[in-house]
Amino acid sequence: MVRTRQALQKNASMVGAMILLLFITSWPNLQAELAEERWFRDARGLTPFSEVEVTWSITTDKGLLIGGTMKKNRCTFVNGSQVGYVHVDEKPKQKVFVDTSPEDILTGVVGKSRPPSDTAETWGPWLIKWKGPLPLDWDVFVSHKDCPTPPMNQVNLFVSGSWADLNKVTLE
């Protein structure tokens, strides 16, 4: 043990250089792997959106109507790419349709991607369509393309939450 310690102390610069070389050669692979992780993209500002918050939701006879605020950072939104999932009891999450036409009607903007903004903007109303037993929670994923840095095309969890309330309200 003493000889090992002495050898390491004597060759500390060589060991450090080898560790540095190993890190440098593995960095591209590590960066590519990290780019697939949402927390890494958020920390580096690579996610198309940030500061997403659900500010309201209403349970209806057609599903859950949601809306909130977000900050658009980059990339082009892929129109119609929203995919919802609901979780009922102990079963796997089930894929559902997310209808954004109420927002399109309200804003008059159809099929266009929001430009990047420095301030939070509103989004919604979006309808997570669901018929069946009361879900525990829900997720909405969205796709973006033409991002300026890899990954150029992204699918990210946009927002998630608990199924809001038990009151039935009819959409008109």
Buried (B, 14 or more C-beta within 10 A) or exposed (E): EEEEEEEEEEEEEEEEEEEEEEEEEEEEEEEEEBBEEEEBBBEEEBBBBBEBEBEEBBBBEBBBBBBBBBBBBBBBBBEEBBBBBBBBEEEEBEEBEBBBEBBBEEEEEEEEBBEEEEEBBEBBBBBBBBEEEEBBEBBBBBBBBEBEEEBEEBEBEBBBBEBBEEEEEEEE
